[in-house]
Amino acid sequence: DLEELDAQWYDYENYWDGIHKQTNKIDKLIREFNEKTGLLKEL
């Protein structure tokens, strides 16, 4: 949405610092998705 896009551009320090603090959780979600879909088994 526009509010999130504005935060990325105009409040980038707070926005991106928050994203970077979530990398472990994001990586875990990606691994779980890959396991459920079998995506990496095809490679």
Buried (B, 14 or more C-beta within 10 A) or exposed (E): EEEEEEBEEEEEEEBEEEEEEEEEEEEEEEEEEEEEEEEEEEE
